[in-house]
Amino acid sequence: MSAVDTPEKSTHLALVTTRHGGLEVMQVQQRPTVPPGAGEVQVRIRAAAFNHLDLWVRRGEPAGHWPTPIVPCADGAGHVVAVGQGVELPIGTEVAIYPVISCHVCERCLAEQPQLCDRFGLLGEHVDGCAQEVVNVSVRDVVELPSGLDLVVAAAMPTTFITAWQMLHSRAQVQAGQRVVVHGPGSGVGSAAIQLARVLGAEVIATIRKDADEALARDLGASEVFRNDDPQWPRLVRKMGGADLVFEHVGAATWQASIKALKRGGKIVTCGATTGFEVSLNLRKLFFHSISLLGSTMGTRSDLKTVIEYAARGLCKPHIGARFPLTKGAQAMGVLERREVQGKVLIEM
C-alpha cells in the first residue's frame, strides 16, 4: 500500500485550541488532509477522549509550556484509511492510537520505555491530537484492536489505562492479596486503577469526594469506600492492616492522608497532582517506616496491548460519563472542567 490510498476529501474537521484562555478559544476548523508519510498510517477517528492535560494546555498552565494552536486529545481510536510507503497494515484495520511521542531510536525507546525518552511528549501536547476526523501517526504507534471491541470503548482507554497499568504492574509490582487504596473512582485513571488492581488480585479500598461516587466505586470492584474528607479514613485503613500501596493522582489534597494510611514498608505511586504539586514530607516517617515513593508517567505500547486485551476479555472497561459530537467539543471540555460527570468525556465523529 502507498499514500495514494488517501481518501478523496481534501479537508477534514478538527477541534482546535486556538490560543490560551477559556472555553471561548476552542474552535472547530477545516484543516487540509495531508497524505501519510513513509512509515505512517492515516486513521479515520471514530472517537477521541479528553484528559485533564487538555485543560492545562488550553489554560496555558504552566505559562509558556504549551504551544498553540493545537488539536487536543491524546486518546483516540478509528480505522486505517490510508498508509504511507513501507506500511503493510490493511486498509480498514481498527486501531487504538498510542498517545506517547518519542524519538523511536534512543536506548530507552529501543528498550520499549518511550516514556523515558528525552524527546518524550504526548499527542495534543506538543503535536496535534485526536480531536479531528483524520490523523496521521507512525505505524509503530497504533495497536490493532481485537475483533468485537467497540471503537468508542477503545478510544477512552489509552492514557488512563496504560498509566494505571504501568503504576500498578511495573512500578509498584502489586501482588495478589495486597491492599491498595485508590483515590477518585469517578476519574478516568482512578476507575482504571480499581479495575486493574482487581485483575492483579489485590483488595481495593476507594476514597471518594461525594457520596454519589460510592456505588460506582463498588461496581468497579472496591470492597471498602471512605470519604476522603473524613480525617479518620487513614486510621480505619490502618485498623484493617494498613495499605500496601496508595495509588495517588490527586496531589496536595490527599497526600498527607495517603502517607498515614500506609503500613510499614508500604508504597505510594503517583502520576499526577490535580489539586496541587507542592506537598510536605516528614523524612523521619519515610525512613523509619521504610516507605517507598514512586513516580510514574504514562506506559508502553505493550501496556496498551495488554489493557486492550483485558477489555476484549471483559476484565475491564472505561467508565464513559458523556459523549458529544465534534462540533460541540468546547461544551464537552466544559463538562470535564466543571466535573459534571463521572468518568471519561468523549467526542465522536
C-alpha positions as CSV (number, residue, x, y, z in Angstrom):
1,M,0.0,0.0,0.0
2,S,1.1,3.6,-0.5
3,A,-0.1,7.1,0.3
4,V,-2.2,7.1,-2.9
5,D,-4.8,5.3,-0.9
6,T,-5.6,8.6,0.8
7,P,-9.4,9.4,1.0
8,E,-10.8,11.8,-1.6
9,K,-11.7,14.5,0.9
10,S,-9.0,17.2,0.8
11,T,-10.0,18.7,4.2
12,H,-11.4,17.5,7.5
13,L,-12.9,18.9,10.7
14,A,-10.7,19.5,13.8
15,L,-11.3,20.9,17.2
16,V,-8.6,23.4,17.8
17,T,-7.2,25.2,20.9
18,T,-6.6,28.4,19.1
19,R,-4.8,30.2,22.0
20,H,-4.6,30.0,25.8
21,G,-7.7,31.1,27.6
22,G,-11.3,29.9,28.5
23,L,-13.7,27.8,26.5
24,E,-14.1,30.5,24.0
25,V,-10.7,29.7,22.5
26,M,-11.9,26.3,21.3
27,Q,-13.0,26.3,17.6
28,V,-14.0,23.7,15.0
29,Q,-12.0,24.4,11.9
30,Q,-11.5,22.9,8.4
31,R,-7.9,21.6,8.0
32,P,-6.1,20.2,5.0
33,T,-5.9,16.4,4.9
34,V,-2.3,15.5,4.3
35,P,-1.3,12.1,2.9
36,P,0.5,9.8,5.4
37,G,4.3,9.9,5.1
38,A,6.7,6.9,4.9
39,G,6.1,4.6,7.8
40,E,2.8,6.3,8.7
41,V,-0.9,5.4,8.7
42,Q,-3.8,7.7,8.4
43,V,-6.6,6.9,10.8
44,R,-10.2,7.9,10.4
45,I,-11.1,8.7,14.0
46,R,-14.3,7.3,15.4
47,A,-13.9,8.9,18.9
48,A,-11.4,10.8,21.0
49,A,-11.2,11.3,24.7
50,F,-10.3,14.3,26.8
51,N,-7.9,14.2,29.7
52,H,-7.1,16.9,32.3
53,L,-4.0,17.6,30.3
54,D,-6.2,19.2,27.7
55,L,-7.5,21.7,30.3
56,W,-3.9,22.7,31.3
57,V,-2.9,23.1,27.7
58,R,-5.9,25.3,27.0
59,R,-5.3,27.4,30.1
60,G,-1.6,27.7,29.4
61,E,-0.6,26.2,32.7
62,P,2.3,26.4,33.4
63,A,2.9,29.5,31.4
64,G,5.0,29.2,28.3
65,H,4.9,25.4,28.3
66,W,2.2,24.6,25.7
67,P,2.2,25.6,22.0
68,T,-0.9,26.8,20.3
69,P,-2.8,26.4,18.0
70,I,-3.1,22.7,18.7
71,V,-5.7,19.9,18.4
72,P,-6.4,18.4,21.8
73,C,-6.9,14.7,22.9
74,A,-4.1,12.3,23.3
75,D,-6.5,9.4,23.0
76,G,-8.4,8.1,20.0
77,A,-9.5,5.1,18.0
78,G,-10.7,4.5,14.5
79,H,-9.9,2.6,11.3
80,V,-7.0,2.9,8.9
81,V,-7.9,4.7,5.7
82,A,-4.5,5.2,4.1
83,V,-0.9,4.1,4.5
84,G,2.5,5.5,3.7
85,Q,5.4,3.9,2.0
86,G,6.7,0.8,3.6
87,V,3.5,0.1,5.6
88,E,1.6,-3.1,5.1
89,L,-1.3,-2.7,7.6
90,P,-4.5,-3.4,5.7
91,I,-6.9,-0.6,5.0
92,G,-9.9,-0.9,7.3
93,T,-7.9,-2.2,10.3
94,E,-9.4,-0.9,13.5
95,V,-6.8,0.6,15.8
96,A,-6.3,2.5,19.1
97,I,-3.6,5.2,19.0
98,Y,-0.7,5.0,21.4
99,P,-0.5,8.6,22.8
100,V,3.2,8.9,23.5
101,I,5.5,10.6,21.0
102,S,9.3,9.8,21.2
103,C,12.4,9.6,19.0
104,H,11.9,5.8,18.4
105,V,15.7,5.3,18.1
106,C,17.4,6.1,21.5
107,E,18.4,3.4,24.0
108,R,15.3,3.9,26.1
109,C,12.9,3.8,23.1
110,L,14.6,0.6,21.8
111,A,14.2,-0.9,25.3
112,E,10.4,-0.1,25.0
113,Q,10.5,2.7,27.5
114,P,9.5,5.6,25.3
115,Q,8.0,7.5,28.3
116,L,11.7,7.9,29.5
117,C,12.9,9.3,26.1
118,D,14.5,12.7,26.2
119,R,12.0,13.7,23.5
120,F,9.0,12.4,25.3
121,G,5.7,14.2,24.7
122,L,2.0,13.5,24.1
123,L,-0.4,13.9,21.3
124,G,-2.4,17.0,22.0
125,E,0.5,18.4,24.0
126,H,3.4,19.1,21.6
127,V,1.8,17.9,18.3
128,D,-1.8,17.7,17.2
129,G,-4.0,15.1,18.9
130,C,-7.0,13.0,18.0
131,A,-9.9,15.5,18.2
132,Q,-10.1,15.6,14.4
133,E,-11.7,13.4,11.7
134,V,-8.3,12.0,10.5
135,V,-4.9,11.9,12.0
136,N,-1.5,10.6,10.7
137,V,0.7,8.7,13.1
138,S,3.6,6.3,12.9
139,V,2.5,2.7,12.3
140,R,4.5,1.9,15.4
141,D,2.1,3.9,17.4
142,V,-1.2,2.1,16.6
143,V,-2.4,-1.1,18.3
144,E,-4.7,-3.3,16.3
145,L,-8.0,-4.0,18.1
146,P,-9.4,-7.4,18.8
147,S,-12.5,-8.3,16.9
148,G,-15.6,-7.1,18.6
149,L,-14.1,-4.4,20.8
150,D,-16.1,-1.2,20.4
151,L,-14.1,1.7,18.9
152,V,-15.6,4.2,21.4
153,V,-14.5,2.0,24.3
154,A,-11.0,1.7,22.9
155,A,-10.8,5.5,22.4
156,A,-11.4,6.0,26.1
157,M,-8.6,3.7,27.3
158,P,-5.1,4.7,26.2
159,T,-3.8,7.4,28.6
160,T,-5.6,6.4,31.7
161,F,-5.3,2.6,31.4
162,I,-1.7,2.5,30.4
163,T,-0.9,4.9,33.1
164,A,-2.7,2.8,35.7
165,W,-1.2,-0.4,34.5
166,Q,2.3,0.9,34.5
167,M,1.9,2.2,38.0
168,L,0.4,-0.9,39.4
169,H,2.2,-3.6,37.5
170,S,5.6,-2.2,36.6
171,R,6.4,0.4,39.1
172,A,4.6,-0.8,42.3
173,Q,4.6,-4.5,41.3
174,V,1.3,-5.2,43.0
175,Q,0.8,-8.8,44.2
176,A,-2.3,-10.8,44.7
177,G,-3.7,-10.3,48.2
178,Q,-2.2,-6.9,48.8
179,R,-4.3,-3.9,49.9
180,V,-4.4,-1.0,47.5
181,V,-6.0,2.4,48.2
182,V,-7.3,4.3,45.1
183,H,-8.5,7.9,45.2
184,G,-11.2,9.2,42.9
185,P,-13.1,6.3,41.2
186,G,-15.0,8.9,39.2
187,S,-11.8,9.9,37.4
188,G,-10.5,8.1,34.3
189,V,-7.3,6.9,35.9
190,G,-9.0,6.1,39.2
191,S,-11.6,4.0,37.5
192,A,-8.9,2.2,35.6
193,A,-6.8,1.6,38.7
194,I,-9.5,0.0,40.7
195,Q,-10.3,-2.5,37.9
196,L,-6.7,-3.3,37.1
197,A,-5.7,-3.7,40.7
198,R,-8.5,-6.3,40.9
199,V,-7.2,-8.0,37.8
200,L,-3.9,-8.4,39.7
201,G,-5.7,-9.9,42.7
202,A,-5.5,-7.0,45.1
203,E,-8.0,-5.9,47.6
204,V,-9.1,-2.3,46.7
205,I,-10.2,0.5,49.1
206,A,-11.5,3.6,47.3
207,T,-11.8,7.1,48.6
208,I,-14.4,9.4,47.3
209,R,-15.3,13.2,47.2
210,K,-19.0,12.7,47.4
211,D,-21.5,10.0,48.5
212,A,-22.8,9.6,45.0
213,D,-19.4,8.1,44.0
214,E,-19.8,5.1,46.3
215,A,-21.9,3.0,44.1
216,L,-19.5,3.5,41.2
217,A,-16.5,2.6,43.3
218,R,-18.2,-0.7,44.5
219,D,-19.3,-1.5,40.9
220,L,-15.7,-1.1,39.8
221,G,-14.5,-3.6,42.4
222,A,-13.7,-1.7,45.6
223,S,-14.5,-3.7,48.8
224,E,-14.4,-0.6,51.1
225,V,-15.2,3.0,50.4
226,F,-14.3,6.0,52.5
227,R,-14.9,9.8,52.1
228,N,-11.6,11.4,51.6
229,D,-12.7,14.5,53.5
230,D,-13.1,12.3,56.6
231,P,-9.9,12.7,58.6
232,Q,-10.4,9.3,60.1
233,W,-10.1,7.2,56.9
234,P,-6.3,6.6,57.2
235,R,-6.8,5.3,60.7
236,L,-9.6,3.0,59.5
237,V,-7.3,1.6,56.8
238,R,-4.6,1.0,59.3
239,K,-7.0,-0.9,61.6
240,M,-7.5,-3.2,58.6
241,G,-3.8,-3.8,58.5
242,G,-2.7,-0.7,56.5
243,A,-2.3,-0.1,52.8
244,D,0.5,-1.9,50.9
245,L,0.1,0.8,48.2
246,V,-1.7,4.1,47.8
247,F,-2.4,5.0,44.1
248,E,-2.0,8.8,44.1
249,H,-3.1,11.1,41.3
250,V,-4.8,13.9,43.4
251,G,-1.8,15.5,45.0
252,A,-1.8,18.1,47.8
253,A,-5.4,17.5,49.0
254,T,-4.8,13.8,49.7
255,W,-1.0,13.4,50.2
256,Q,-0.7,13.5,54.0
257,A,-3.6,11.1,54.4
258,S,-2.1,8.8,51.8
259,I,1.1,8.6,53.8
260,K,-0.8,8.0,57.1
261,A,-2.8,5.1,55.5
262,L,0.4,3.1,54.6
263,K,1.6,0.1,56.6
264,R,5.3,-0.2,57.3
265,G,7.1,-0.9,54.1
266,G,4.2,0.5,52.1
267,K,4.4,2.4,48.8
268,I,2.9,5.4,47.2
269,V,2.9,5.6,43.4
270,T,1.9,8.8,41.8
271,C,1.1,10.0,38.3
272,G,-0.4,13.4,38.9
273,A,-1.4,16.2,41.2
274,T,-4.7,17.8,40.1
275,T,-5.1,19.6,43.5
276,G,-1.5,20.9,43.7
277,F,2.1,19.9,43.1
278,E,3.7,21.1,46.4
279,V,3.5,18.8,49.4
280,S,5.4,18.5,52.7
281,L,7.1,15.3,53.7
282,N,8.2,14.0,57.1
283,L,11.5,12.3,56.3
284,R,11.7,10.6,59.7
285,K,8.4,8.8,58.9
286,L,9.7,8.0,55.4
287,F,12.8,6.2,56.5
288,F,11.6,4.9,59.9
289,H,8.6,3.1,58.3
290,S,10.6,2.1,55.1
291,I,8.1,3.9,52.8
292,S,8.8,3.9,49.1
293,L,7.7,6.9,46.9
294,L,7.4,6.1,43.2
295,G,6.8,8.4,40.3
296,S,5.3,7.2,37.1
297,T,4.5,8.7,33.7
298,M,2.3,7.0,31.0
299,G,3.1,3.5,29.9
300,T,4.4,1.5,27.0
301,R,2.9,0.1,23.7
302,S,2.9,-3.3,25.3
303,D,0.9,-1.9,28.2
304,L,-1.7,-0.6,25.7
305,K,-1.8,-4.0,24.1
306,T,-2.3,-5.7,27.5
307,V,-5.1,-3.4,28.7
308,I,-6.9,-3.6,25.3
309,E,-6.8,-7.4,25.5
310,Y,-8.2,-7.3,29.1
311,A,-11.0,-5.1,27.8
312,A,-11.7,-7.5,25.0
313,R,-12.0,-10.3,27.6
314,G,-14.4,-8.3,29.7
315,L,-11.9,-7.8,32.6
316,C,-12.0,-4.1,32.5
317,K,-13.7,-1.2,30.6
318,P,-13.5,2.6,30.8
319,H,-16.3,4.4,32.6
320,I,-17.7,6.8,30.0
321,G,-19.5,9.7,31.5
322,A,-20.6,11.8,28.5
323,R,-20.3,11.8,24.7
324,F,-20.5,14.8,22.4
325,P,-20.2,15.4,18.6
326,L,-17.1,17.1,17.4
327,T,-19.0,20.3,16.7
328,K,-19.7,20.6,20.5
329,G,-16.1,20.0,21.6
330,A,-16.0,23.2,23.7
331,Q,-19.1,22.1,25.5
332,A,-17.6,18.7,26.2
333,M,-14.5,20.3,27.6
334,G,-16.6,22.4,29.9
335,V,-18.3,19.4,31.3
336,L,-14.9,17.9,32.1
337,E,-13.7,21.1,33.6
338,R,-16.7,21.6,35.9
339,R,-16.6,17.9,36.9
340,E,-20.3,17.4,35.9
341,V,-20.0,13.7,35.2
342,Q,-18.2,10.7,36.4
343,G,-15.8,9.0,34.0
344,K,-14.4,9.9,30.6
345,V,-15.7,12.7,28.3
346,L,-15.6,11.8,24.7
347,I,-16.2,13.4,21.3
348,E,-17.5,11.3,18.5
349,M,-17.0,11.7,14.7
